[in-house]
């Protein structure tokens, strides 16, 4: 599918700080960067069952995948922004799927390669759980233990690191330093790929809005 926007995924194990960082990215770089919220949070907070049953978990991941697809397209169409900052992406389900990740992609009629190609860059926030200390997630719907968070972090990294534009932000005892590292990575990606500095994104945004045909 052809598109004019530039899509960056923020991902990583639970407790990595990606959701907090996403909002800081938007505020610090430019308010016209559009955030695509985490689909899993939208579904679970809306009443979708959070189950330990494998069959229900598989149904949930399929639902999350389809919501993610539609949400990305809706945000792109609604705001006409040149940059979409996605809080997780369609590849994440492969790590949360109960079983082999290849089964996840097969069940959806797609491949890891196809899903990676949906995005232009990946910024991976390593979970704070790797420190071996208790961590706090900014998302109350996250119920993983420290051990589970590390396991998910490893699975997610194995999948996303196959993207040609993968950027790893390691855990840091200072969350401020970690966010700063992520912000710098985001800025570098935008400047390199779009050929524009963050301060120029406002003009890009307005141009794309003005060029759109009336509905």
C-alpha positions in Angstrom: 0.0 0.0 0.0 1.4 3.3 -1.0 1.5 6.1 1.5 3.0 9.6 2.0 3.6 9.5 5.7 6.7 8.4 7.7 5.9 5.8 10.3 8.0 5.2 13.4 7.3 2.5 15.9 8.1 2.8 19.6 8.2 -0.7 21.2 10.0 -2.8 23.8 9.1 -4.9 26.8 6.6 -3.7 29.4 8.0 -1.1 31.7 10.3 0.4 29.1 8.8 3.9 29.2 7.8 4.0 25.5 4.3 5.5 26.1 5.6 8.3 28.3 8.4 8.9 25.8 5.9 9.1 22.9 4.2 12.1 24.4 7.5 13.8 25.2 8.6 13.1 21.6 5.5 14.8 20.3 5.9 17.8 22.6 9.6 18.3 22.2 10.0 17.7 18.4 6.7 19.1 17.1 3.1 19.1 18.1 2.1 18.0 14.5 3.6 14.6 14.9 0.6 12.3 15.3 0.7 9.5 17.9 -1.1 6.3 17.2 -2.1 4.9 20.6 -1.5 1.4 21.7 -4.3 -0.8 20.3 -4.1 -3.4 23.1 -4.8 -0.8 25.7 -7.8 0.5 23.8 -9.3 -3.0 23.5 -8.6 -4.1 27.0 -9.8 -0.9 28.6 -12.9 -1.1 26.5 -13.9 -4.5 27.9 -12.1 -7.0 25.7 -11.3 -10.0 28.0 -7.8 -10.3 29.4 -7.5 -14.0 29.7 -4.8 -16.6 30.4 -6.5 -19.1 28.1 -4.4 -19.6 24.9 -7.4 -19.6 22.6 -8.7 -16.3 24.0 -5.2 -14.8 23.9 -4.9 -15.7 20.2 -8.3 -14.1 19.4 -7.2 -11.0 21.3 -3.9 -10.7 19.3 -5.9 -11.0 16.0 -8.2 -8.3 17.2 -5.3 -6.1 18.2 -3.6 -6.5 14.9 -6.7 -5.5 12.9 -7.4 -2.5 15.2 -3.7 -1.4 14.7 -4.1 -1.6 10.9 -7.2 0.5 10.9 -6.0 3.0 13.6 -2.8 3.8 11.7 -4.8 4.5 8.5 -7.4 6.5 10.3 -4.8 8.7 12.1 -3.0 9.2 8.8 -6.2 10.2 6.9 -7.6 12.4 9.7 -4.5 14.5 10.5 -2.6 14.4 7.3 0.7 14.5 9.3 4.0 13.6 7.6 5.0 11.6 10.7 3.1 8.9 12.6 4.5 7.8 15.9 3.1 4.4 16.7 2.9 3.1 20.2 3.7 -0.5 19.2 3.1 -1.9 15.8 1.6 -5.0 14.0 4.8 -7.0 14.7 4.4 -6.9 18.5 1.6 -9.5 18.4 4.2 -12.1 17.4 5.8 -11.8 20.9 2.5 -11.8 22.8 1.1 -14.7 20.8 1.0 -18.0 22.9 3.2 -20.1 20.8 5.6 -19.7 17.9 5.5 -16.2 16.4 5.4 -17.7 12.9 1.9 -19.1 13.7 0.8 -15.6 14.5 1.7 -14.2 11.1 0.4 -17.3 9.3 -3.0 -17.0 11.1 -3.3 -13.4 9.8 -2.3 -14.2 6.2 0.9 -12.2 6.4 4.6 -12.5 7.1 7.1 -10.8 9.4 8.8 -9.3 6.4 5.6 -7.7 5.2 4.8 -6.3 8.6 8.2 -4.9 9.1 7.9 -3.1 5.7 4.9 -1.2 7.1 7.2 1.0 9.1 10.1 3.2 8.3 12.0 3.1 11.6 11.8 1.3 14.9 12.9 2.7 18.3 13.2 -0.1 20.9 13.0 0.8 24.6 14.5 -2.0 26.7 12.4 -2.8 29.7 13.5 -1.6 33.1 12.9 -5.2 34.4 16.3 -6.2 33.1 17.8 -4.5 36.1 16.4 -7.2 38.3 14.5 -4.7 40.4 10.8 -4.1 40.6 9.6 -1.7 37.9 6.5 0.5 37.5 4.6 0.5 34.2 2.7 3.7 33.3 0.0 1.5 31.9 -2.3 0.0 34.6 -3.5 -2.7 32.2 0.0 -4.2 32.1 0.0 -7.2 34.4 3.3 -8.8 33.5 5.8 -9.8 36.2 9.4 -8.7 36.0 10.4 -12.1 34.6 7.6 -12.0 32.0 8.5 -8.5 31.0 12.1 -9.6 30.3 10.9 -12.6 28.3 8.7 -10.4 26.2 11.5 -7.9 25.7 13.7 -10.6 24.3 11.0 -11.9 22.0 10.1 -8.4 20.8 13.7 -7.5 20.1 14.3 -10.7 18.1 11.4 -9.8 15.8 11.9 -6.0 15.5 15.7 -6.1 15.2 15.3 -7.6 11.8 14.1 -4.2 10.6 16.8 -2.4 8.6 16.3 0.8 10.6 16.3 -0.6 14.1 17.5 1.6 17.0 18.0 0.1 20.5 17.7 2.3 23.6 19.1 0.3 26.5 17.8 0.5 30.1 19.3 3.3 32.1 19.0 3.9 35.9 18.1 7.4 34.9 14.8 7.5 33.0 15.5 11.1 32.0 18.7 10.0 30.3 16.9 7.1 28.6 14.2 9.4 27.2 16.8 11.9 26.1 18.6 9.1 24.2 15.3 8.1 22.6 14.4 11.7 21.7 17.8 12.2 20.0 17.3 8.9 18.1 13.9 10.1 16.9 15.2 13.5 15.8 18.1 11.9 13.9 15.7 9.5 12.1 13.4 12.3 11.0 16.3 14.5 9.8 17.9 11.7 7.9 14.9 10.2 6.3 12.8 13.3 5.6 15.7 15.7 4.9 14.0 18.1 7.3 14.8 19.3 10.8 12.1 18.9 13.4 11.3 22.6 13.4 10.3 22.3 9.7 7.6 19.7 10.2 5.0 22.3 10.8 5.2 23.5 7.2 5.2 19.9 5.9 2.0 19.3 8.0 0.2 22.4 6.7 1.1 21.6 3.1 -0.2 18.1 3.3 -3.5 19.4 4.8 -3.9 22.1 2.1 -3.2 19.6 -0.7 -6.0 17.2 0.4 -9.1 17.2 -1.8 -12.3 18.2 0.0 -14.5 15.3 1.0 
